[in-house]
Amino acid sequence: MKTRRFLLIAVTALAVIFNQTTSGPLHAQTPAASALAGQVTSTEEGPMEGVVVSAKKDGSTISVSVVTNAQGRFAFPAARLGPGHYTLKARAAGYELDGARAADIAPGQEAKAEIKLKKVKNLAAHLTNAEWLLSIPGSDEQKNFLLNCTGCHTLERIMKSTYDADGFMDVIRRMSLYYPGSTPLKPQRLSGTATRDVERGGSGRKTAEWLATINL
């Protein structure tokens, strides 16, 4: 009986000691859940939702990206950004950074960054291939042809051209002579007289006529 009472007292004492040592001090030492947090705003819209914010550490080839919420706020998890100096970028259709942005992240602390955006002066230069496809008129069948083009150059190159239908036919024939993955700076021509099918089962002439109605 005495032994059981002694064990009960000992266990109770240990529980009290454990509770005193784990409450308070451990909470104070818990590192920040976010390594970097802030808000994206613009003069035109105020807080901006859906903006892609990217952080790239000096010397790294990897960028980490998050998206702002309805209040324009963003937060990078501490597990994704280590200590160091980071260059920040933000992407939103029709906007660009209003000045360079950067942040210094210290271990266990949350850095802050307020990002300001401004309207772009040349919207076309900021569109991705996907945004071009969404913005131009045409059927899915017509736009499917353009998937041949994006392996070598952007759709901006096509949209800003001044070719008529005959001019586009010459371009399509010329494009069939090069390997996928060629670039304007480093074209890779197929061997001999080889060509590749770039029409995807469609009509090159109809495609050329369509392109001549949507380029700038």
C-alpha positions in Angstrom: 0.0 0.0 0.0 2.8 2.4 0.9 4.6 1.5 -2.3 1.5 2.3 -4.4 1.0 5.6 -2.6 4.7 6.5 -3.2 4.5 5.8 -6.9 1.3 7.9 -7.2 3.0 10.8 -5.5 6.1 10.5 -7.7 4.0 10.4 -10.9 2.0 13.4 -9.8 5.1 15.4 -9.0 6.7 14.5 -12.4 3.5 15.6 -14.2 3.5 19.0 -12.4 7.2 19.5 -13.2 6.7 18.6 -16.9 3.7 20.9 -17.2 5.7 23.8 -15.7 8.7 23.3 -18.0 6.7 22.9 -21.3 4.1 25.6 -20.9 5.2 29.2 -21.6 9.0 28.9 -22.5 8.4 26.4 -25.4 5.6 28.6 -26.8 7.9 31.6 -26.7 10.6 29.7 -28.6 8.3 28.4 -31.4 9.7 29.7 -34.7 7.5 31.8 -37.0 5.2 29.8 -39.2 6.0 32.1 -42.1 9.4 33.1 -43.3 8.1 36.0 -45.3 4.7 37.7 -45.4 3.2 40.9 -46.7 0.6 42.4 -49.0 0.3 43.3 -52.6 -1.5 46.5 -53.5 -2.0 48.9 -56.5 -3.3 52.5 -56.8 -6.0 51.3 -59.2 -7.4 48.3 -57.2 -6.0 48.5 -53.7 -5.3 45.1 -52.2 -5.0 42.6 -55.0 -6.2 39.0 -55.0 -4.7 36.2 -57.1 -1.3 37.8 -57.6 1.6 35.3 -58.0 4.5 36.4 -55.7 7.9 34.7 -56.2 11.0 34.7 -54.1 14.4 33.7 -55.4 17.4 33.5 -53.1 20.7 35.0 -54.2 22.8 32.4 -55.9 19.9 29.9 -56.3 18.3 28.7 -59.5 15.0 28.0 -57.7 12.1 30.4 -57.2 9.3 29.7 -54.7 5.9 31.1 -55.5 2.6 31.8 -53.5 -0.7 33.4 -54.4 -2.3 36.4 -52.6 -5.7 36.0 -50.9 -8.8 38.2 -51.1 -7.1 40.8 -48.9 -4.0 40.8 -51.1 -1.9 39.1 -48.4 0.7 36.4 -49.0 2.9 34.2 -46.8 5.8 31.9 -47.6 6.0 28.9 -45.2 9.2 28.8 -43.1 10.0 25.4 -44.4 10.3 26.7 -48.0 12.6 29.7 -47.5 15.8 29.4 -45.6 17.8 32.4 -44.2 19.3 34.7 -46.8 18.7 37.6 -49.2 15.8 37.2 -51.7 14.7 39.0 -54.8 10.9 39.3 -55.0 8.7 39.4 -58.1 5.0 39.6 -58.6 2.9 38.7 -61.6 -0.6 40.0 -62.3 -2.1 40.5 -65.8 -1.8 44.2 -66.7 0.5 45.1 -63.9 4.2 45.2 -63.1 6.4 45.9 -60.0 6.6 49.6 -59.0 10.3 49.4 -58.2 12.6 46.6 -57.2 11.7 44.5 -54.2 13.8 42.3 -51.9 13.8 40.8 -48.5 16.3 39.5 -45.9 15.2 36.4 -44.0 16.7 35.6 -40.6 16.4 32.2 -38.8 13.2 31.9 -36.8 11.9 35.3 -37.7 9.1 36.5 -40.1 10.3 39.1 -42.6 7.8 41.6 -44.0 7.4 42.9 -47.5 4.9 45.3 -48.9 4.7 45.1 -52.7 3.3 47.9 -54.9 2.2 47.3 -58.5 1.5 49.7 -61.3 -0.2 49.4 -64.7 2.0 48.2 -67.5 2.5 50.4 -70.5 2.9 47.6 -73.0 0.5 44.8 -72.0 1.3 42.5 -75.0 4.9 42.1 -73.8 3.6 40.7 -70.5 1.2 38.1 -71.8 2.2 34.4 -71.6 1.4 31.9 -74.4 -1.6 30.7 -72.4 -2.9 34.3 -72.0 -2.5 34.9 -75.7 -4.5 31.8 -76.5 -7.3 32.9 -74.2 -7.4 36.4 -75.6 -7.4 35.8 -79.3 -10.6 34.9 -81.2 -10.9 31.4 -82.8 -12.0 27.9 -82.3 -10.1 25.2 -80.3 -9.3 23.5 -83.6 -7.7 26.7 -85.0 -5.8 27.4 -81.8 -4.5 23.8 -81.7 -2.2 24.6 -84.6 -0.4 27.2 -82.5 0.9 24.4 -80.2 3.4 23.6 -82.9 4.8 27.1 -82.5 5.4 27.4 -78.8 8.2 24.9 -78.7 10.4 27.3 -80.6 9.1 30.8 -79.9 6.4 32.7 -78.1 3.0 33.5 -79.6 3.8 37.2 -79.2 6.1 36.8 -82.2 3.1 35.7 -84.3 0.6 38.2 -82.9 2.9 41.1 -83.5 3.7 40.1 -87.1 2.3 41.9 -90.2 2.0 38.9 -92.5 -1.0 38.4 -94.8 -2.3 34.9 -95.6 0.3 34.3 -98.3 3.1 35.5 -96.0 1.9 33.1 -93.3 1.9 30.2 -95.8 5.6 30.9 -96.4 6.2 30.9 -92.7 4.4 27.6 -92.2 6.4 25.9 -94.9 9.6 27.3 -93.4 8.7 26.1 -90.0 8.2 22.6 -91.2 11.9 22.5 -92.1 13.1 22.8 -88.4 13.3 20.6 -85.4 10.9 21.2 -82.5 12.9 23.1 -79.8 14.7 25.4 -82.3 14.9 29.0 -81.3 15.3 32.2 -83.3 18.8 32.5 -82.0 19.7 28.9 -82.6 17.6 27.3 -85.4 18.1 23.6 -86.0 17.2 22.5 -89.5 16.1 19.0 -90.3 18.6 16.9 -92.3 18.5 16.9 -96.1 15.0 17.3 -97.6 13.1 16.1 -94.5 10.1 18.0 -93.3 7.7 17.6 -90.4 3.9 17.8 -90.4 3.0 21.0 -88.6 -0.6 21.2 -89.7 -1.9 18.6 -87.1 -4.3 17.2 -89.7 -5.8 20.7 -90.5 -5.6 23.0 -93.5 -2.5 25.2 -93.6 -4.2 27.6 -95.9 -7.2 28.0 -93.6 -4.9 28.5 -90.7 -2.9 31.1 -92.6 -6.1 33.0 -93.4 -7.2 32.9 -89.8 -3.8 34.1 -88.5 -3.9 37.1 -90.9 -7.1 38.3 -89.3 -5.8 38.2 -85.7 -2.2 39.5 -85.9 -1.5 43.0 -85.0 
